[in-house]
Amino acid sequence: MESLAFSEVVPADEELVKVGTCRTAGMEWGISVHGNHAYVADGPGGLQIIDVSDPTRPKLTGTFETPGYAWGIAINDHIAYVADGPKGLQVIDIADPKNPRHLGECDTPGYARGIALSGNYVYIADSSRGLQIIDVSDPENPVRAGAKRIAGNSRGIIVKGHFAYLTLYVPGQGSGLQVIDISSPEDPEEVGHFATSGFAYTLALNERHAYVVDWGSGLKVIDISDPTGPIQVGSYTIPWFARGIAVAGDYAYIVDGHEGIRVMNIKDPSDIVHIADYDTPGYALGISISGHYVYVADGEAGVQVFQFQASEKYATGISYKSLPSQEFPPMDTFMLPIIMRNPQLRYG
């Protein structure tokens, strides 16, 4: 990949700056930032809570060892919901971040990987057992409310309105995006599907599109304005195995394992442009954006914190939407730059 002189492209004050890092005990998969804390699904390390009140000096403040393998996390007020692999859903009280405590649990029949929260229900992408819906109106006694068995292995999940959007893979047959009507949690119904050519791993949504990370194929942009008839409107080839994605305004941020972060301009889904990438020190698996900062769950390298610095030439007013898998928090409105100048930043 050929390097370019960044000074020929953007002003000198336009850059993505790494401002902090914090190591954890396990293998970071999912991350969600709420308020002054980052909550990390840390694989064998369970739940890790990091104080990010000063993003330049993030520090580990609390831990909770879950019985399984923490893959995904969703936060609601003072409660953390963890997709804990072979141990289903774990519910943890985080009112005191220094002393998280167990509230309840609900086993699932499969392997809990992806998680989404809406109202009084938690939605689990449960690998070979499809969608599991759990009533958490009483967090100390969560109970299974409904399920939808889907052919294949489900991994990523987002809930929007009355629909759950899942990514799934059928060994030897393909994969894709599955749309399920959850207006009746006790009786969810499959209403739409779009087949992808690779291994649909995870996804992000905005008002009109689903952005699916499709291993072996790249980024797929799917129009979901009609949930019963999703159609592809754009794509971009990614050479490696992307693990997570966040979408905000005209930009998609993709964490790509050993390749770190990729930044794409998605304003025109039919003409996606690779803006830049940043090689993180670990294996980038999850991403969360809060305010002016981007937090990367970087595998065994811990949490990496970056800050955007924008010039007026490229700044755009962006209203961030709540994202999921995996795990993405509500995002604030701020000025979003094009990310260009950094010793480790490359064009492609």
N, C-alpha and C positions, 0 to 999 in steps of 0.2 A: 504494500500500500504506500503510495507516494505522499510525502509530506508537502505542505504548502506554507508559504509565508503568511502567517495570520494577519500581520500588519497591513497586508494588501486587501484584506477582506472586511475587517471590523475595526472600530476604534480601539485604542489600547486599554480603555477602561471596561471593555466587554469581556467577561470571563466567568468561568465556573471555578470557584475556589473551594478546595477542601479545607474545612475549618475544624474538624474534630473526629475522633475515633474512640470507640469503647469496645473492649474485648469481652466476650461472654464465655461460658463454660462449654457450650455445645456446638451445634451446627445450625446457624441461623437460617430459617426458611421463610418465615413471615414476619411482618412488622407493621404496627399501627401506632401512629403518634396522635395522642390526645392531650391537649393542655401542655403541661410541663413534663410529660413522660412519654417515652417510647416503650411499647409493649412488644416483646419479641417472642415468637414461637421458635424455640431453640432446640428442636429435635430432642436428643437425649437429655438436654439441659432443662427441658420443661419451659416454664414461663420465666422470662427475665425482664425486669423492669429497670429502665434507665432514665435517670433524671436528665432532661435536656433543657432545663430552665436557662442554662447557658450553653447553647449548642456548640460553642468552641471548647467546652470542657464537659462533655457528657460523662456521667459516672453511674456505675451500677449501684442501684439502691435497694433492690429487693429481688428475691427469687422464690419460685415455687416448683418443686420437683413433681411433675405429673407422672402418673403410672405408666403411660405409653410413650409415644414419640410425637412431640408437638410439631404439627405441620402448618396450621393456620390459626388465625386469631381474629376475633371481633370484639369490640368494646362497646358497652352501653353504660354510661354514667360511671358507677363504681364497681361494675362487674365485668370480668373478662371471660369470654367463652372461647375455649381452645379445642380445635380439632386435633385429637390426640391419637391418631393412627389406630392401633388395635384396641384402644380403650375408649373409642367413641368421643363423646362430648364431656369435657371437664368444665365445671363452673367455679370461678374463683373470685372471691371478694377482694377488690383492690382499693377499698376506701382508704386504707393505710398502705401506701406503696412499699413501705419498708417491711411490712409484715402481711403479705397476702395470705389468705386462708381459704381452705376448701369449703365450698358451699354445697355443691351437689354434683351429680354425674348421671349420664345416661348412655349406656352402651349402645352401639350400633352393630348391625349384623356384618358390615364390611370393614373397610379400613378408612377411617375418617381423614380426609385430606383438605378439601376446601370447605370454607364456612362463610355464611352470610347471615345477617340478623335483620329482621324486620318486625316491628311491633312485638308481640309476645311469642314469636316463633324464631327458632334457629333452623337454618337450612344447611344440611351437610351433603357435600359431594363425597359419597361413601364408596369410592372405587367400584368394585364389581357389583355392589348392591344399589347403585344408582343414587337417587335422591331420598334422603331421610329428613323428615320434618319433625321437630321436637318443640313441644309447648314448654316455654320457660316462664310462664306467668308466675309460677312459684319457683324461683331459682334454686331453692333447696331441694325441690322434688321435680326435676324436669322429667317429662314423660313423652314417649313417641306418640305423635298425633296422626301421622300419615307417611306414606312412602310411595315412590314410583320406581319400579324396577326398569332399568334401561339396559339394552344389550351393549356391553362394553364396559370400560373403566372410566368413571367420571373423576375429574380432578379439580377443575376451576368452577366457581359458581358466583353469580351475582343475582340479587333480587331487585327488580324494579317494578313498582306497581303490583299488578296481579300476576306477574310472570317471573319465573326463575329461569335463568340462562346458564346452561352447563356446557363445559367442554368434555368430550369423551373420546375414547379410543377403543376400537374393536380390533383385537389382534388378528392380523392377516386379512382384514377387510377394509380398514380405513377408519376415519374419525370425523368429527365435526362439532357443530353447535346444535344443542338440543334446547327447545323452548317448551316450558311446562307451565300450564295454567294452574296457579296455586290459590285461586280465589276461594276454593274450598280445601283447606289444608288436610282434611281427612280423606279427600278423594282427588289428588292432583291428576291432571290430565295432560298428556303430551299433545301439543297443538302445532308445533313447527320443527323443522330440521333443515340444516344445511350441511352437506358433506364437504369436507376439506380433503386435500390430497396428501397431507402429512399426518402428524400426530398432534391433534388439538390439545394443547397443554393448559393454557389459562386464557383469561380475557379481561377486558375493561369495556365500559359502556360510556356513551354520552347520550344526548337526547334522541339521536336518530340511528347511531351505528354501534355495532359490536366490533371490537378490535380483538381478533383471535390470534394468539401466538401459536403457530402451527409448525411443530418440529419437522425439519426436512423440507419445508416449503416456505416458511417465512411468516410475515404479517398478512392476515386476511382482514379486509374491511367489509363488513356485512350490514346491509341496510335492514334494520329491524322495525321500521316504521309500521309495518304490518307483521306482528309477531308470528302470524300463522303462515307467512310466506317470505322468510328471509332470503335475500339475494345478495350475491357478492358484487361490490361496486369498486373494489380496488385491492391491490396487493403489493407487497414488496418482499423480495427475496432476502433472507437473513441466513448467512452461511453456517452459523453455529446453532446452539440449542438454547434459545431464550427461555427464561424461567418465570418472568413476571413483567407486568406492564401497567403503567398509569397513563391516563389520557387527560389533558387539560387544555382547553381552548383549541388552538391549531397544532398542538404538539403531542406526540406520544413519546414516553420515556420507557425504554425496554431494558431490563436487566438480563444480561446474556452470559451468565456463567463466567468463564475465564476471560471473556472479552469486556466485562464491566458493563457500562451504560451506553446505550445507543439513543440518540435523539433524532426524531423524525418529524418533518413538517407534514401534517396530514390535512391541511386546509382543503386541498383538492384530493379526495380519495382515489381518483383515477391517475393521479400524478404525485405519488408520495416521494418526498425528497429527504435523503439522509443528510442531516445537518452536521452532526458531529458524534464522536464517541469518547469515552473516558475509561481507561483501563484501571479498574480498582485492584487492590492488592490481593484480594481473595477470590471467591467464587460467588458472584452476585446472584442472589436467589429471590429477593423480595425488595419492594420499594414502597415508600410512603412519602407524601409531600405535605408539609405543613408550613404555612406562611411563606417566608423567603427561603426555606431550607428543604433540601431533599435528603432523605434518610435511606440508606441502602443496607439491607441485610446481606452481608458479604461472606456468608458461609463461616468458615473457621476464623476469618479475619475480623469478625465482629461487625459492629455498626459503623459505617462511614457516613459522615455528615458533610454536605456541601452547601454552599451559599451561592445564589445567583447574584451577579452584579450586572446591571443592564445600562446601556446608553440609550438616549432618547431615540436614536436612529432605528433601533430594533425593538424597543419595549412595546408591549401590547397589553391592554387591560384584559385580564382573564378572570372569570368567575369560576372557581374550581368546584367540581361536583364530587359527591361522595363516591368513593371507589371501593372495591371489595378486597381479590385474593387473594382474594388472597389478601382481605386484609388491608384495604386502604381507607384512611380516615377522612372526615370532612376536611375540605381545603378552603383556605381563606382567599379573598380577592386581593391580587397584587399585580405588580408590573412584571411580566415575564419576558426575559431576554432570550435572544438566540445565544446559545452557548458556543463559544468559539475558541478563546485563547487560554491555553493551559499547556505546560510542557508535555503532558501526557495525552493531550487531546488531538485527535487525528481526523482528517477528512477521508471519506471513502466514496 
